[in-house]
Amino acid sequence: MGAREGMTLRLAYRKSRRHLMKWPAVLVMLFTWTAGARAQETSGTAAAEKTAADTPSTQSAKTTTEAKAEVSSKDTGTTFKLRVNLVQVKVVVRDGKGKLVENLKREDFQVYDQGKLQAITTFGVETPESRRKRAEAAAKTQTGEETAAAGVEKTELPQRFVALVFDDIHLNMQDAVVARASTKKLIESISPTDRMGIYSTSGQVTQEFTSDKEALEKKLLSIMPRPMMGKINSTTNCPDVTHYMADQAINKNDSVILSVVAQEVLQCQFQGDPRMASAAASAAQGALQEALMAGDTDNEYTYRRLEDVLRRLGGMPGERILVLASPGFILSTQFLDEMGIIDRANRASIVINTVDARGLYSPDILGDISQPITDTVITAGYKTTYRVQEQQENGYVLGDFAAGTGGTFFHNSNDLAGGLERAGVAPEVSYVLGFSPQNQKMDGKYHTIKVALTEKRKYDIQARRGYYAPKKVDDPQEQAKQEIAEAVFSQDEIQDLPLDFQTQYFKTGDAGAHLSVVSHIDLKGMHFRKTDGRNFDNLTVATVIFDDNGNYVTGGEKLLEMRLLDTTYERMSRTGLTMKSSFDVKPGRYMVRQVIRDSEGAQMAARNGAVVIPY
């Protein structure tokens, strides 16, 4: 076929805020056609190889015309069929002592979708050994002029991305110091295929995803309390009003709290003068309003930063984990935002694991010991009750984040190092269950998932709580793009169609290299449509290059339109189809992800590869 100019893929990442969580693919909008693309070649059988040139060389004009009629890259408004959705559920099973349960089989599990038992069609066991083999298989895709040379190392694909978020808005200094020290064990435990980023809810601490343990530990030193609004009346502590008290008084209409705060103001500001009761009540109302605004503002900053981290994490090509280390906080009027965080995480297939940074705490009945105590004989009992209730409710949001996304909530323990390690390190054994929902409607609605064991053993099961069904769109081509985008930013191997590829490169100078991805596709698994003596099918091939830390570098997409005569179809069924996509990159370590999709059968294939281009 003629070389197809003017078709590449570029990442519209800055425009992703509104659409990022709209699909599990998280970056549906990524595929944009731009001019000035690289020439792309297609070859297969001897006849197909002749069509790859732009101009006829040894062919006659008639032969060239016939060949182009069979294989063409002309955009003709392809109609794609919807692909059957495969839902994958990663499951971690622990016994009553928290020990991982090994050697479970497919028949040991049951999966329910909306309460209906589903047939488990795929089953896998993930271990450090399986991850290592997957990385080694991807590394074998590298060939080229310097591959066999001594000193050229193989790269290991990043497979897990862990965003470690410290809630420095709500942390106190003591908890921050303990959390910093406890995180070192987690950093030391990350594997070569893990990438970790460190962030804070204040937005003042950022370390993008990396495998550099020294850089991660250095960034830890920046973690310290950074409340955005601070505590009101921080000098006199008069009155001692918390966000919880303000929320209960104003949003929950608890009139008792207003009376308690008014009594406290009367004593600490007006020396108990009963003539100042009205002024004390007015001051109490103002203090409650101020405390509510300060707490809500801090929560707003926290939620917005979590959204930013989810957005960043959602664009990484692999398993995505967000670990939130926080003392917790009161939901107040932000309840809808909490649901929004869970919804965004589920749409992007992100698991949120939470760690209560307070550890195993005793209820603090006297409040902040660094502040003057303003409790009176009348108010002391009430204030103690409010403090205990607040400390209990602070953890609810952490439990909700974890439960809503299939994560773990570590709390009531002073082993923060162990808790963070459990939250951030890949378990030694996990199970991957796959099922195709029966009679699924393409309505984009949320479906609940429940995973159980057949013998009803009393084990703790950690798994995602649900998924969003695909939504049928009016434009079939847009539907196909969404499916390809979802596959590109995953690391799951899809094998509906036989696909193999190798990477090749040659240096173009000290600062440049030409990277080629040579793909071989077996046509025997494709479903061609027979019409007028020809075999019709269209093949979309998307290739994306990521750097060693999972950041998008470049990519391209081809559309191959096939209208093969029977003789050509028979030859290509024996030999397969070879395609080459080329990219100009700088020396470095790269991850290659390729996804193909055919139109007639809506079948897909996806493979991972790796390449190291030495400096």
N, C-alpha and C positions, 0 to 999 in steps of 0.2 A: 504494500500500500504506500501511497505517498507520505512523506514525512509530515506530521501534523504540527504546524507552527501556531503559536499564539494561545497555547493552553497550558497554564500552570496553576499551582495552588499556592495561595498565600494566606497567612493567618490574620484574620480580622479580630485580633484579641481585644483591642480596646473597645470594640463595639459590643462586647459579650455580656455586659452587665444585665441587660434586660432579658436576653435569651439564654443565658448561661445555664440556668437550672430548668429551662423549659423542657429539655429532653434529657434522658439518662446519658446521651452522648455528650452532653454539656457544651459542645461546641459545634452545633449544627451549622452555624453560619460560616464555617471555616473555608468552604470551598468557593473560591471566587476566581473567575476567569480573568486573566490579564494578558496583555500583549507582550511580545518579546520573549516567548518561552524557548526552551531548548528543543532542538529537533529530536524526534523520537522514532525509533525503528521497530519494525515488526517483521519477523521471519519465521518460517515453520518448515513446510515442505519446499521442494525446489520451486514450485509455482509461487508459493507465498513469498519466498525470498526475493523473487524478481519484482514483486509488487512493492517492496520496501523502498525502492529507489524513487527519487523525485522525477527523474527523466528516464525514458527507455534507453538502455545501453545496448544489449544484444538482442532484445526482443523487437519484434515488429510492432508497428502501431496497433495492429489489430489485436495481437496477443495482449498488449498492455491494456487496451480498452476492456477486453474480456476479464482480465485479472482484476482490474479496478472495480468492475461490476460485481465481483465476488467478495472482495475485501476492501472496505472503504472507511475512511475516518470522517466522512461528511456528516455534519450534525443534522439529523432529520427528525428530531422530536420523538425520541424513543419512548415507548410506553413500557413502564416497569410494573411488574406484579408485586403485591405485598409479600414479604417474607414471613414465614411462620416464626413467631417469637419463641426463643429459648430463654427461659429464666434460669439463671445459675445462682445457687445459694451456698455460701461458704459456711460450714458448721464446725464449731469447736465444742467438744464434749469433755466435761470434767466430772470427777466423782465428788463425793461429799467433802473430801479433804482438799479439793482444788487441783488434784492431779489429773493430767490429761489421760483420756481413755483411748487406747490404741486398738488396732486390729478389728475395727467394726467394718461390716460389709454393707453392700447396697440394701440387702434384705432386712437389715437392722433399722432402717429409717423409714419414716412416713412423712410425706409433705402434703400439706393442705393449702389450697388456694381458695380464699373466701369460704372456708369451711368444707370444701369438697376435696376428697382424696385424689391425688394426682399420681400418675405413673412416672416413676423416676427413670428417665431415658438415658441419662449419662451419670457416671459416678467416677470420682477420682479421689485419691489420697495424696495430700500435699505434705511433704516433709523437706527438711534441708537437703536431702539427697535428690529429691525430685526437682527442687529449684536449681540445684547445682547442674543437674543433667540438662535442664531446659536452657540454662545460660551457656553451657558448653555447646549444645546443638546450634544455638544462634551464632556463637562465635565461629563455627565451622563454615559459615557462609562467606567468609572473607577469602578472596584470592587476589592476585595482582602481582605487579612487578617486584614488590619488595616483601611479599608475604613470607616467602621461604627464607628470607635473609635473617641472619642472627640478630637478636635484639629487638625484633618486632613482636610486641606482646599482644596477646588477645585481650579483648575487653569483656567484662561481664555486664549483661544488661541490667539496668535498674528495674526491679520488679515491684518494689513496695515504696510508697512515698508516705512519710510520716510527718505531719505538721504538728509540732509541739507548741501549744499556746499557753502562755502563762497569764493568768488574770491579774495583772499588776494593778488594775484599778481597784480591786477588792482585797487583794492580799495585804496583810500587815507585815511588818519587817521580820518578825520572828518566823512566820510561815514562809516568807520569801527566801530567807537564809537556808532553812531546812530543805525547801524544794530545790534550790540551786545545788546543794550538796548531793541530794538524792538522785538528781538527773544524771550525774556523771556515770553511774552504773548503766543507765539506759544507753547513753552514747557509746560506751565501751562495748555494748552488746550488739550493736547494729552490724549486720552482715555486709559483705561486699556488694550485694544486690539491693541494699536498702539505701534510700536517700532521705535525709532528715532536714527539716527547716524549723527554725525557732522564731516565734512571733509573740507579741504581747497585745493584750486588749487595748492598751493605751495607744498603740501604734508607734511607740518610740523604740521598740526593739524588733529588728528584722534580720534574720539570717536565712537567705534563700536556700533551697534544697541543695544538699551537698553530701559527699561521703567523707569530707575532711573533718575528722574527729577533733583535731586541734582547734579549728575554726569554730566548731560548735561549742566546745568547752570555753573558749574565750568569750563567746557571745553570752554565755550564762552569767558572766560577771555583771552584765548590764541589767539583770532582773532585780528590781526593787519596787516598793510600793509607789504608784503614781496615780492617785485618785484625781479624776478630772475636776470635780467640784470640791472635794475635801469635806471635812466635817464642820458643820456650822458651829459657831460659838466654841471654836477649838481652844481658845485661851481660858475662858471662864467656865465653859461647860454648863452654862446656865441659859436655858434649861437643857438637860440631857435628853435630846430627842433623836430617835433613830428612824431610818427609812421605814422599818416595819411598823413602828408606832404611827407614823404619818399616814401610811397606807391604810392601816386599820381605822384610823380616825376619819380620814377624808373620803377614801374610796369605799370603805366598808361601813361607814356611818357608826362607828363605835364612839358614842358620846362620853363614855367613862374616861377614855384616854385624854380628851380635852380637859376634863376636870382634874385629872392627875397632873397634867403638865401645867395647868393654871395654878394649882396648889404649889407646885415646885417653883414657879416663877415668883409667886407671892413671897415665898420664903427667901429665895436667893437674890431677888432684885429689890424687894420692898420690905424686907425684914419682918414679914408676917403681918404687916399693917392691914387690917380688914377693910379699911377705907379704900385700899388700892385694888380690891378684888376685880372690879371691872377692867381696870388697866391690865391686870395680870392675865385675865381671860383673853383680852385682845392680843397681848404679847404672845400668849400660848398659841393662839390661832395662827399668828404670823410665823412662829417658829415651826409649827407643823407644816405649813405651806412651803416654807423654805426647805425643810428636810425632805419633803416629798419631791420637790423640784430637783434638789441635788442628787437624790438617789435615782430618780428616773433618768436624769441626764447621764449619770455614770452607767446605768444599764443600757441606755441608748448607744453610748460609745462602745460598750462591750458587744452588743449585737451587731453593730455595723462592722466592727473589726472581724468578728467571727464570719460574717458574710464575705468579707474580703478574702479571708483565708480559705473559706470554702470555694470561692471562685478560683483562687490560685491553685488549690489542690485539685479541683475538678478538671483542670487542663493538663494534668500529668498522666502519662501513658502507662498505667499499671494499677495495682491495688492501692487504695487511698484510705489512710487512717488519720483522723484528727484526734489528738490527745489534749484534753483541756485540764490543766492543773489550776484549781480554783477553790476558795473557801465557800463558794456558792453565793447566792444573792437572792433577794426577794423579787418575785416576778412583778408584782404591782400591776400597772396597766400594760405591761409589756407581754402579757400572756400570748397575744397573737403573734408577737415577734418570736417567741419561743417555738410556736408551731411552725413559723416560717423557716427557722433554722433547721428544724427536723425535716421539713418538706424539701428544702434545698439540698440537704445532705442525701436524702433518699433518692432524689432525682439524679444526683451525680454519683450514686453508688458509693457514698462515703460513709464509713463507720465512725461514730464518735465514741471514743472511750474517755471516761472522766475519772479524775482522781481528786478526792477531797483533800486539799492541802492542809487542812487543820489536823489531819491524823485522827488518833483516838483522843478526842477532847472531852473535858469535863465541862458541864454547863457553867458559863461565867455569869454568876449572879450579881457581881458588883460592877460590871461594865469595864470600860477601858481604865486600867489601873494607872495609866499615865495622866489621867484627867481627874480634876477634883470631883469628889462624890457629892452630888446635890440631892440625893434621896432624903426624904424626910420620914419621920415616924409614920405619917399617914400614907405616903406614897411608896415606901420601900417594898412592901409586899407586892403591889401592882407592878412595880418596875422589875422586880425579880421574875415575875411571871412572863412579862413581855420579853425579857432577854432570853429566857429559856425557849420560849416559843419561836423567837426569831432565829436562834441558832439551829433549831430543828428544821425550820422551813427553808433555811438557806440552802440545804442540800437537795431539796426537792427538784430544783431545776437541773442539777447534775444527773440525778437519777432519770429524769425525763429525757434528757439528751441521749443518754446511753440506751435506755429502753426503746426509744422511738426509732433508733437506727440499727439496733441489733448489736450494740456495743456492751462494754462492761463498766460498772460503776464501782470503783475501789474506795472504801470508806471504813470508818471505825477501826483503823489500824495505824500504828506508828511506823510500820514498815513501808514508808513512802518509796524507798528505792525499789523494793520488790513490786509495789503497786505500779510505779511508772514503767518498770521493765515489762510487767505483764501487759500493760496497756499499749506499749509501743513496739515490742519485739514480736516477730512472727512466732506463733506457737509451733512446737516441735511436730505436732500432728494436727492436721485439720482435714475436713472432708468437703468435697465439692459435689453438690447434687444439682442435676439439671432436669428440668421438665418443661414440656410444651403445654401451656394451659389449654384445657379442653373447651371448645366452643367460645374462645375468647373474642370479645367485641373490641374493635379498634376504636375505643372511646376516650383513651387517655386518662382513665380513672385509676385511683389508687386501689390496689388489691392487697389484702392482708395475707401473710404467709405464716403458717405454723409448722414447725418441724418437731416431730416426736420420735421416740424409739418404740419399736414394735412390742417389746416385752415390758414396756412401761417402767423401766428401771429408773431409780431416783437419781438421775444424773442432771447436772446443770448443762443446759444446751444454749449456746450462744450462736445466734443466726439472725440474719436480716428479718425485719418484721413485715416487709411488704415490698411492692414494686409498682411502678406506673405502667399500665398497659400502653402499647403504642397507639398513637392517634392517627387515624386515617386522614390524610390531607387531600385537597382537591387536585393538586398537581402531582401526578405519579412520579415525575422526575425529582421533585422536591422530597418525596418519600424515600426514593432511592438514595439521595444525598444524605439524608438523615441517618439511614441505616449504615452507610459507609462511614460517616463521621463517627458514629458510635463505635464501630469496629476499629477504626484507626486509633482512637484514644483509649482502647482497651489493650490488654496483652494476651487475651484469650486466643488460643490457636483454633481457627475454624477450618474444618476440612471437608466441607460439602463438595468442593472441587479439588482435584490434585494440583498443588502448587508448590514449586521449588524455586528458589532464587539464590544467586550468588552475587557478592559485591566485588567490584574490581575498581582499581584506581590507578592513576599515574600522576606524578607531581608535575605541576606547570610552573614551578618556581619555588622559592623559599616560602612564599606566603600563600600559595594556592595549590589546588589539586582538582582533578576531574574524577568524580565518583560516578560509577555506573552500576545500576542494579539490573542484572540479567535474569529474567524470569522465564520459567518453562511451565506451560499449562497443558495438562492432558485434556483434550477435548472430548474424550469418551464419556466423561461424567456429565457433560452439558446436555441440556434438553433443547435441541434445535426444533424449530417449527418448519414443517415441510409445506411449501406453497409453490405452485407453478414450476415444479421440478427443481427447486432450490431449497437449501437448508438455511433458515434465518435464525440469527441470535446476535445480540449485542453484548459486548464485554467491557465493563468499566474497570480500569486498573488505577488505583490510587496508591502512591508511594510517598511516605513522609519520613523525613530525616530529623531525629532528635539528637541533642548533644548528650554527653555522658551523665548529666544531671536531669535529663528528661525535658529540657526546654526545646520548643519547636525551633528548627533551623530553616528548613525549606521543604518543599514537596512539589509534587506534580500529579496530574491526573490525565488519563487517556480514555477515549471512547473508541472502541474497535467495532465496526459494524460489519457483520459477515452475512453474505448471501451466496453460499457455496453451492456449486454444482455437485452432483453426487460423486464424481470422480475426485474432485478436490477434497470433498468431505472425507472420503475414504482414506486418501493419502494423509491428510492432517490428523485423522483419528489414530493413525499408526505412529506418526512422528511427533505429534503435539505441536504446540505453538510457542515460539520464543519471542520475547519482547525485551527491549532495553530502554531504560530511562536513565538519563544522565543529569548530573548536577555539579555545579561549581561550588566547592567548599574550601575551607581552610584546613590545614593539618589539625588533627585532633582525634578524639574518640567519639564515635557516633553509634547511635541505635537506629536501625532501619525497620520500619513497619510497612508492610504491603498488604493491601486488601483488594480482592477482585470480586466482582459481582456480575452475574449474567442476567439478562432481562427476561428470557423466556421461562427459566426455571426458578428465578429469584434465589439462586444458590450463591453462596459466598465461600471464600477462602481467605485466611489471614495467616501471615507468617511474620516472625521476628528475626532480625539479623543484627550483626554487630560488625564494626570495622574500625581498625585503628590506622590512621594515616600519620606516620611519624613526621616530626618537624625536621 
